[in-house]
Amino acid sequence: MTETSTKLALITGASRGLGAALAEELCETHHIVAVARTTGALEELDDRIQARGGQATLAPMDITNPDAMAQLCRSIFDRWGKLDLWAHTAVHVAPLAPAFFLDAKDWDKSVACNVTATGHLIPFIAPLLGEEGTALFFDDPRGGQKFFAAYGATKAAQIALAQSWEAETIKTGPQVRVLAPAPMATATRARFFPGEDTSLLASPRTEAKRLLSQV
């Protein structure tokens, strides 16, 4: 039986940072389907969602596994019949290094997560969003910056996919948006800028609220 009256938000990369903050911000109006590889972090997110009176379905899986993601999308269709919102925050962050020292394994992981998985997920999720749903992507323009070769190139490719989808669906839906978060105090940024004064950065919770207000 489908639960068509329930608003549903799928968050890929929901275990921490902006993804977790978006899940917590949305849980008062949406049932959250939270996807991430780390089961413990998802369970902690679920506790926080329940404390706010919300509900979540936890999906501990790797977005680079297309069979698992296809099955998840099929399960969403079977249970709810549609998807109202998809927020894609999952990303692989390779260690910073000069381009001529790129590690092959880190490069492959960056391409698999940031580019290939996004290219698989859009065709899986688009039919669930239909004409009225919304897909959110989050830019971090590091392309061409020194030491950001793997992350910058693959994140730029991910956003290019989203921008093409956005241009193609202006008249037909779903609504596709590429949003620009302010610098946030997250584990990802700490890897890029160790020792940075985090008091000068936005919190993921504040940014989640601000970004969602633009949708």
Backbone as CSV, one residue per row, in Angstrom:
resi,resn,N_x,N_y,N_z,CA_x,CA_y,CA_z,C_x,C_y,C_z
1,MET,0.844,-1.194,0.000,0.000,0.000,0.000,0.878,1.242,0.000
2,THR,0.604,2.162,-0.855,1.389,3.387,-0.895,0.879,4.390,0.125
3,GLU,1.790,5.238,0.610,1.439,6.272,1.578,1.527,7.618,0.857
4,THR,0.591,7.866,-0.041,0.688,9.002,-0.943,0.503,10.339,-0.235
5,SER,-0.084,10.349,0.977,-0.310,11.611,1.671,0.925,12.104,2.398
6,THR,1.951,11.290,2.489,3.148,11.640,3.234,4.138,12.360,2.339
7,LYS,4.553,13.568,2.754,5.635,14.224,2.037,6.926,13.500,2.336
8,LEU,7.744,13.335,1.309,8.927,12.504,1.438,10.157,13.240,0.927
9,ALA,11.215,13.226,1.733,12.490,13.832,1.331,13.583,12.786,1.395
10,LEU,14.272,12.608,0.296,15.425,11.712,0.216,16.688,12.549,0.362
11,ILE,17.524,12.190,1.328,18.787,12.888,1.541,19.915,11.899,1.297
12,THR,20.685,12.094,0.254,21.852,11.262,0.001,23.073,11.970,0.578
13,GLY,23.744,11.265,1.500,24.831,11.884,2.249,24.310,12.501,3.534
14,ALA,23.423,11.756,4.232,22.662,12.331,5.347,23.324,12.171,6.709
15,SER,24.468,11.519,6.794,24.976,11.145,8.108,25.582,12.294,8.891
16,ARG,26.039,13.337,8.192,26.717,14.424,8.899,26.669,15.699,8.063
17,GLY,27.212,16.779,8.636,27.343,18.022,7.889,26.018,18.565,7.383
18,LEU,26.045,19.119,6.162,24.861,19.741,5.596,23.739,18.735,5.386
19,GLY,24.061,17.517,4.979,23.029,16.512,4.749,22.224,16.226,6.004
20,ALA,22.916,16.020,7.130,22.226,15.775,8.391,21.407,16.983,8.809
21,ALA,21.971,18.179,8.622,21.253,19.398,8.995,19.989,19.575,8.159
22,LEU,20.058,19.264,6.864,18.876,19.342,6.011,17.817,18.351,6.475
23,ALA,18.251,17.135,6.828,17.308,16.125,7.307,16.588,16.607,8.562
24,GLU,17.329,17.192,9.486,16.716,17.675,10.723,15.791,18.854,10.462
25,GLU,16.161,19.718,9.551,15.329,20.877,9.245,14.038,20.468,8.544
26,LEU,14.108,19.430,7.708,12.949,19.012,6.921,12.024,18.053,7.658
27,CYS,12.495,17.471,8.761,11.757,16.347,9.358,10.410,16.756,9.943
28,GLU,10.202,18.044,10.186,8.917,18.474,10.727,7.821,18.481,9.669
29,THR,8.214,18.490,8.404,7.237,18.530,7.318,7.339,17.337,6.372
30,HIS,8.417,16.563,6.476,8.652,15.438,5.570,9.066,14.195,6.352
31,HIS,8.688,13.056,5.833,9.327,11.812,6.250,10.681,11.760,5.553
32,ILE,11.728,11.476,6.298,13.087,11.515,5.760,13.565,10.116,5.403
33,VAL,14.045,9.945,4.194,14.788,8.741,3.820,16.258,9.139,3.797
34,ALA,17.003,8.641,4.768,18.378,9.076,4.992,19.350,8.022,4.489
35,VAL,20.169,8.400,3.519,21.124,7.488,2.894,22.544,7.914,3.260
36,ALA,23.319,6.965,3.753,24.744,7.178,4.020,25.367,5.818,4.284
37,ARG,26.683,5.769,4.275,27.366,4.501,4.505,27.512,4.165,5.979
38,THR,27.458,5.161,6.862,27.775,4.968,8.266,26.508,4.730,9.079
39,THR,26.303,3.488,9.488,25.079,3.141,10.204,24.964,3.880,11.524
40,GLY,26.064,3.942,12.283,26.015,4.601,13.582,25.602,6.055,13.482
41,ALA,26.151,6.765,12.502,25.802,8.171,12.332,24.341,8.334,11.905
42,LEU,23.845,7.417,11.098,22.432,7.469,10.714,21.534,7.236,11.915
43,GLU,21.926,6.316,12.785,21.121,6.062,13.981,21.102,7.277,14.902
44,GLU,22.226,7.968,14.998,22.258,9.202,15.795,21.358,10.272,15.174
45,LEU,21.379,10.359,13.848,20.484,11.288,13.158,19.031,10.932,13.439
46,ASP,18.704,9.664,13.405,17.339,9.214,13.662,16.895,9.626,15.065
47,ASP,17.790,9.518,16.040,17.455,9.943,17.406,17.108,11.429,17.440
48,ARG,17.896,12.228,16.727,17.641,13.673,16.727,16.338,13.999,16.004
49,ILE,16.053,13.273,14.928,14.806,13.489,14.197,13.605,13.127,15.077
50,GLN,13.702,11.991,15.764,12.606,11.588,16.644,12.403,12.585,17.768
51,ALA,13.509,13.162,18.270,13.400,14.157,19.335,12.661,15.397,18.871
52,ARG,12.661,15.633,17.568,11.943,16.789,17.005,10.541,16.412,16.547
53,GLY,10.143,15.174,16.822,8.804,14.738,16.466,8.682,14.222,15.047
54,GLY,9.816,14.005,14.373,9.795,13.528,12.990,10.019,12.038,12.886
55,GLN,9.994,11.555,11.663,10.215,10.138,11.388,11.186,9.987,10.228
56,ALA,11.972,8.928,10.290,12.962,8.679,9.231,13.015,7.200,8.908
57,THR,13.348,6.930,7.675,13.713,5.582,7.233,15.198,5.617,6.930
58,LEU,15.959,4.760,7.596,17.405,4.742,7.425,17.797,3.761,6.333
59,ALA,18.661,4.210,5.444,19.123,3.378,4.332,20.641,3.397,4.313
60,PRO,21.276,2.540,5.141,22.740,2.502,5.170,23.281,1.794,3.932
61,MET,23.675,2.554,2.946,24.169,1.981,1.701,25.101,2.960,1.018
62,ASP,25.829,2.437,0.058,26.815,3.215,-0.690,26.176,3.680,-1.991
63,ILE,26.158,4.983,-2.242,25.503,5.480,-3.454,26.230,5.052,-4.723
64,THR,27.466,4.555,-4.589,28.186,4.097,-5.784,27.772,2.689,-6.197
65,ASN,26.873,2.061,-5.424,26.338,0.744,-5.778,25.014,0.947,-6.518
66,PRO,25.021,0.893,-7.849,23.798,1.226,-8.595,22.658,0.256,-8.332
67,ASP,22.972,-1.013,-8.084,21.904,-1.984,-7.818,21.183,-1.646,-6.510
68,ALA,21.959,-1.284,-5.488,21.351,-0.925,-4.207,20.489,0.324,-4.337
69,MET,20.987,1.316,-5.077,20.223,2.554,-5.217,18.972,2.342,-6.064
70,ALA,19.068,1.490,-7.077,17.887,1.182,-7.884,16.827,0.489,-7.025
71,GLN,17.268,-0.414,-6.156,16.328,-1.104,-5.276,15.694,-0.141,-4.287
72,LEU,16.486,0.798,-3.771,15.931,1.801,-2.867,14.846,2.619,-3.565
73,CYS,15.128,3.057,-4.784,14.139,3.851,-5.513,12.885,3.045,-5.799
74,ARG,13.046,1.767,-6.082,11.877,0.904,-6.289,11.066,0.786,-5.008
75,SER,11.766,0.683,-3.868,11.077,0.585,-2.579,10.331,1.871,-2.252
76,ILE,10.928,3.013,-2.586,10.243,4.292,-2.382,8.961,4.341,-3.210
77,PHE,9.054,3.903,-4.454,7.864,3.898,-5.314,6.792,2.976,-4.751
78,ASP,7.196,1.772,-4.330,6.223,0.805,-3.833,5.532,1.296,-2.568
79,ARG,6.259,2.001,-1.708,5.687,2.435,-0.432,4.957,3.764,-0.525
80,TRP,5.574,4.746,-1.202,5.006,6.085,-1.219,4.464,6.507,-2.587
81,GLY,4.958,5.889,-3.644,4.465,6.232,-4.975,5.138,7.423,-5.617
82,LYS,5.855,8.218,-4.829,6.512,9.405,-5.379,7.542,9.913,-4.376
83,LEU,8.259,10.938,-4.802,9.240,11.611,-3.960,9.025,13.110,-4.123
84,ASP,8.978,13.836,-3.013,8.753,15.279,-3.092,10.050,16.070,-3.197
85,LEU,11.110,15.584,-2.548,12.356,16.333,-2.504,13.536,15.375,-2.471
86,TRP,14.554,15.704,-3.248,15.836,14.996,-3.180,16.927,16.026,-2.951
87,ALA,17.691,15.873,-1.878,18.843,16.721,-1.604,20.097,15.852,-1.673
88,HIS,20.973,16.180,-2.611,22.150,15.347,-2.862,23.389,16.022,-2.270
89,THR,23.811,15.536,-1.112,24.981,16.108,-0.441,26.144,15.132,-0.353
90,ALA,25.963,13.908,-0.814,27.035,12.911,-0.726,28.205,13.318,-1.611
91,VAL,29.412,13.176,-1.086,30.597,13.559,-1.849,31.808,12.805,-1.304
92,HIS,32.715,12.452,-2.189,34.004,11.896,-1.759,35.032,13.016,-1.799
93,VAL,35.740,13.169,-0.695,36.732,14.229,-0.576,38.125,13.605,-0.556
94,ALA,38.816,13.693,-1.677,40.176,13.162,-1.756,41.128,14.094,-1.014
95,PRO,42.194,13.561,-0.436,43.186,14.430,0.213,43.745,15.442,-0.781
96,LEU,44.000,16.633,-0.296,44.578,17.658,-1.158,45.983,17.244,-1.575
97,ALA,46.278,17.434,-2.856,47.585,17.046,-3.386,47.795,17.725,-4.726
98,PRO,49.050,17.946,-5.123,49.309,18.462,-6.469,48.767,17.507,-7.528
99,ALA,48.363,18.055,-8.659,47.785,17.216,-9.716,48.732,16.115,-10.159
100,PHE,50.041,16.394,-10.134,50.976,15.365,-10.606,51.260,14.312,-9.541
101,PHE,50.631,14.425,-8.366,50.731,13.406,-7.329,49.385,12.748,-7.043
102,LEU,48.438,12.857,-7.959,47.126,12.256,-7.743,47.254,10.763,-7.460
103,ASP,46.591,10.329,-6.382,46.548,8.906,-6.067,45.448,8.250,-6.891
104,ALA,45.773,7.164,-7.573,44.817,6.541,-8.496,43.552,6.078,-7.767
105,LYS,43.709,5.519,-6.560,42.542,5.032,-5.825,41.641,6.186,-5.400
106,ASP,42.245,7.280,-4.943,41.438,8.434,-4.556,40.739,9.052,-5.767
107,TRP,41.430,9.083,-6.886,40.812,9.604,-8.111,39.610,8.758,-8.510
108,ASP,39.786,7.425,-8.488,38.693,6.533,-8.867,37.497,6.691,-7.920
109,LYS,37.766,6.826,-6.622,36.674,7.010,-5.662,35.961,8.335,-5.893
110,SER,36.721,9.369,-6.224,36.120,10.681,-6.480,35.210,10.631,-7.695
111,VAL,35.687,10.001,-8.755,34.868,9.883,-9.964,33.627,9.040,-9.693
112,ALA,33.814,7.922,-8.976,32.701,7.015,-8.716,31.603,7.682,-7.894
113,CYS,31.979,8.393,-6.852,30.989,9.002,-5.959,30.448,10.309,-6.508
114,ASN,31.329,11.183,-6.928,30.914,12.543,-7.268,30.313,12.660,-8.658
115,VAL,30.729,11.776,-9.573,30.267,11.891,-10.959,29.386,10.705,-11.368
116,THR,29.965,9.502,-11.349,29.226,8.339,-11.860,27.951,8.088,-11.075
117,ALA,28.030,8.147,-9.749,26.833,7.899,-8.945,25.757,8.937,-9.226
118,THR,26.146,10.185,-9.393,25.169,11.226,-9.710,24.520,10.954,-11.067
119,GLY,25.336,10.516,-12.023,24.799,10.184,-13.339,23.841,9.011,-13.313
120,HIS,24.007,8.097,-12.350,23.061,6.992,-12.185,21.807,7.447,-11.432
121,LEU,22.008,8.268,-10.412,20.896,8.624,-9.541,19.859,9.508,-10.230
122,ILE,20.300,10.415,-11.069,19.332,11.304,-11.724,18.273,10.512,-12.506
123,PRO,18.651,9.540,-13.359,17.615,8.766,-14.051,16.783,7.898,-13.107
124,PHE,17.368,7.434,-11.990,16.596,6.652,-11.026,15.545,7.507,-10.333
125,ILE,15.924,8.722,-9.954,15.101,9.539,-9.075,14.140,10.443,-9.834
126,ALA,14.492,10.851,-11.040,13.638,11.763,-11.807,12.192,11.272,-11.929
127,PRO,11.941,9.993,-12.238,10.545,9.556,-12.341,9.794,9.655,-11.017
128,LEU,10.502,9.515,-9.895,9.854,9.633,-8.588,9.470,11.075,-8.287
129,LEU,10.282,12.017,-8.740,9.987,13.434,-8.526,8.860,13.928,-9.422
130,GLY,8.738,13.333,-10.616,7.688,13.742,-11.533,7.819,15.197,-11.940
131,GLU,6.688,15.861,-12.133,6.688,17.249,-12.569,6.776,18.238,-11.404
132,GLU,6.394,17.802,-10.210,6.222,18.744,-9.107,7.295,18.622,-8.025
133,GLY,8.148,17.615,-8.090,9.171,17.451,-7.071,10.326,18.427,-7.255
134,THR,11.241,18.379,-6.301,12.387,19.284,-6.299,13.665,18.503,-6.028
135,ALA,14.705,18.799,-6.803,16.030,18.207,-6.591,17.009,19.326,-6.263
136,LEU,17.797,19.133,-5.210,18.741,20.146,-4.759,20.169,19.616,-4.838
137,PHE,21.044,20.430,-5.419,22.471,20.142,-5.467,23.207,21.324,-4.839
138,PHE,24.430,21.083,-4.398,25.133,22.082,-3.609,26.535,22.281,-4.167
139,ASP,26.754,23.484,-4.683,28.005,23.774,-5.366,29.132,24.057,-4.372
140,ASP,30.335,23.752,-4.792,31.547,24.081,-4.042,32.645,24.274,-5.078
141,PRO,32.711,25.446,-5.697,33.552,25.643,-6.882,35.041,25.691,-6.566
142,ARG,35.665,24.526,-6.622,37.107,24.415,-6.378,37.890,24.075,-7.638
143,GLY,37.192,23.917,-8.754,37.853,23.540,-9.994,38.938,24.531,-10.376
144,GLY,40.129,24.027,-10.637,41.242,24.869,-11.045,42.062,25.431,-9.907
145,GLN,41.608,25.245,-8.665,42.390,25.727,-7.530,43.531,24.749,-7.231
146,LYS,44.657,25.253,-6.800,45.802,24.385,-6.536,45.480,23.392,-5.419
147,PHE,45.925,22.174,-5.652,45.793,21.041,-4.735,44.376,20.445,-4.683
148,PHE,43.434,21.025,-5.417,42.058,20.521,-5.404,41.730,19.714,-6.662
149,ALA,42.723,19.175,-7.348,42.477,18.577,-8.662,41.365,17.529,-8.640
150,ALA,41.470,16.522,-7.766,40.488,15.430,-7.770,39.117,15.917,-7.332
151,TYR,39.075,16.602,-6.215,37.788,17.080,-5.708,37.209,18.154,-6.628
152,GLY,38.031,19.120,-7.014,37.541,20.220,-7.834,36.994,19.761,-9.166
153,ALA,37.706,18.853,-9.825,37.281,18.390,-11.151,35.995,17.581,-11.073
154,THR,35.914,16.677,-10.096,34.750,15.795,-10.032,33.530,16.510,-9.466
155,LYS,33.738,17.444,-8.556,32.600,18.234,-8.062,32.059,19.120,-9.180
156,ALA,32.948,19.695,-9.988,32.505,20.511,-11.124,31.704,19.683,-12.113
157,ALA,32.126,18.447,-12.335,31.390,17.564,-13.244,30.015,17.236,-12.684
158,GLN,29.941,17.008,-11.381,28.645,16.745,-10.748,27.692,17.922,-10.948
159,ILE,28.190,19.122,-10.714,27.346,20.298,-10.852,26.958,20.523,-12.311
160,ALA,27.845,20.202,-13.242,27.500,20.317,-14.660,26.339,19.394,-15.019
161,LEU,26.327,18.184,-14.464,25.193,17.274,-14.675,23.904,17.907,-14.157
162,ALA,23.976,18.451,-12.950,22.790,19.059,-12.352,22.312,20.258,-13.169
163,GLN,23.245,21.064,-13.657,22.860,22.248,-14.428,22.211,21.873,-15.761
164,SER,22.691,20.811,-16.384,22.042,20.353,-17.616,20.617,19.901,-17.327
165,TRP,20.451,19.134,-16.250,19.109,18.672,-15.867,18.215,19.863,-15.553
166,GLU,18.771,20.858,-14.863,18.013,22.062,-14.532,17.525,22.759,-15.800
167,ALA,18.414,22.916,-16.784,18.043,23.604,-18.019,16.986,22.827,-18.800
168,GLU,17.043,21.513,-18.711,16.126,20.661,-19.474,14.725,20.607,-18.873
169,THR,14.577,20.963,-17.599,13.300,20.758,-16.911,12.628,22.065,-16.495
170,ILE,13.108,23.193,-16.996,12.523,24.485,-16.612,11.022,24.517,-16.896
171,LYS,10.611,24.000,-18.040,9.199,24.071,-18.427,8.405,22.842,-18.006
172,THR,9.089,21.740,-17.738,8.378,20.492,-17.504,8.418,20.018,-16.060
173,GLY,9.393,20.496,-15.262,9.597,19.939,-13.943,10.314,18.599,-14.061
174,PRO,10.865,18.122,-12.975,10.851,18.708,-11.636,11.702,19.974,-11.548
175,GLN,11.548,20.691,-10.448,12.402,21.849,-10.193,13.779,21.352,-9.763
176,VAL,14.801,21.757,-10.470,16.176,21.394,-10.127,16.914,22.672,-9.762
177,ARG,17.537,22.683,-8.605,18.222,23.872,-8.126,19.652,23.534,-7.728
178,VAL,20.574,24.384,-8.107,21.962,24.302,-7.636,22.159,25.467,-6.677
179,LEU,22.363,25.151,-5.413,22.478,26.164,-4.374,23.938,26.330,-3.956
180,ALA,24.233,27.484,-3.379,25.619,27.805,-3.011,25.715,28.010,-1.503
181,PRO,26.116,26.985,-0.765,26.262,27.144,0.683,27.413,28.080,1.030
182,ALA,27.248,28.788,2.131,28.354,29.570,2.680,29.366,28.613,3.308
183,PRO,30.611,29.036,3.513,31.589,28.184,4.193,31.063,27.739,5.553
184,MET,31.103,26.434,5.793,30.529,25.867,7.012,31.579,25.117,7.823
185,ALA,31.329,25.024,9.103,32.194,24.261,10.009,31.826,22.794,9.911
186,THR,32.395,22.102,8.917,32.133,20.687,8.698,33.444,19.917,8.664
187,ALA,33.322,18.595,8.762,34.517,17.751,8.695,35.189,17.877,7.329
188,THR,34.394,18.041,6.279,34.965,18.196,4.942,35.836,19.450,4.865
189,ARG,35.316,20.563,5.347,36.108,21.789,5.287,37.338,21.690,6.186
190,ALA,37.222,21.006,7.311,38.370,20.852,8.208,39.498,20.098,7.529
191,ARG,39.161,19.190,6.620,40.203,18.481,5.869,40.896,19.418,4.885
192,PHE,40.146,20.360,4.350,40.719,21.312,3.407,41.549,22.383,4.107
193,PHE,41.055,22.855,5.233,41.675,23.995,5.912,41.885,23.685,7.393
194,PRO,42.788,22.770,7.712,43.024,22.431,9.118,43.518,23.637,9.901
195,GLY,43.022,23.769,11.119,43.428,24.881,11.962,42.669,26.164,11.719
196,GLU,41.718,26.160,10.788,40.941,27.355,10.501,40.090,27.743,11.708
197,ASP,39.883,29.023,11.916,39.035,29.520,12.995,37.576,29.255,12.633
198,THR,37.004,28.217,13.227,35.643,27.816,12.860,34.585,28.791,13.368
199,SER,34.961,29.688,14.283,33.982,30.662,14.765,33.560,31.630,13.667
200,LEU,34.359,31.694,12.605,34.054,32.584,11.485,33.173,31.902,10.434
201,LEU,32.874,30.616,10.631,32.123,29.837,9.656,30.670,29.671,10.090
202,ALA,29.812,29.460,9.101,28.400,29.196,9.393,28.247,27.777,9.930
203,SER,27.195,27.559,10.702,26.880,26.203,11.141,26.050,25.513,10.066
204,PRO,26.186,24.193,9.914,25.346,23.488,8.935,23.859,23.712,9.178
205,ARG,23.439,23.779,10.437,22.017,23.993,10.736,21.530,25.338,10.205
206,THR,22.323,26.387,10.437,21.941,27.711,9.949,21.877,27.733,8.422
207,GLU,22.862,27.094,7.785,22.874,27.072,6.320,21.736,26.250,5.763
208,ALA,21.403,25.146,6.413,20.274,24.334,5.951,19.002,25.159,5.936
209,LYS,18.776,25.896,7.008,17.574,26.736,7.087,17.592,27.809,5.994
210,ARG,18.750,28.451,5.813,18.840,29.515,4.806,18.646,28.988,3.402
211,LEU,19.285,27.864,3.096,19.185,27.312,1.744,17.781,26.850,1.430
212,LEU,17.123,26.214,2.391,15.766,25.743,2.144,14.793,26.899,1.968
213,SER,15.104,28.042,2.567,14.245,29.213,2.393,14.284,29.744,0.960
214,GLN,15.288,29.328,0.178,15.425,29.781,-1.205,14.675,28.891,-2.188
215,VAL,14.171,27.778,-1.706,13.540,26.792,-2.592,12.039,27.066,-2.688
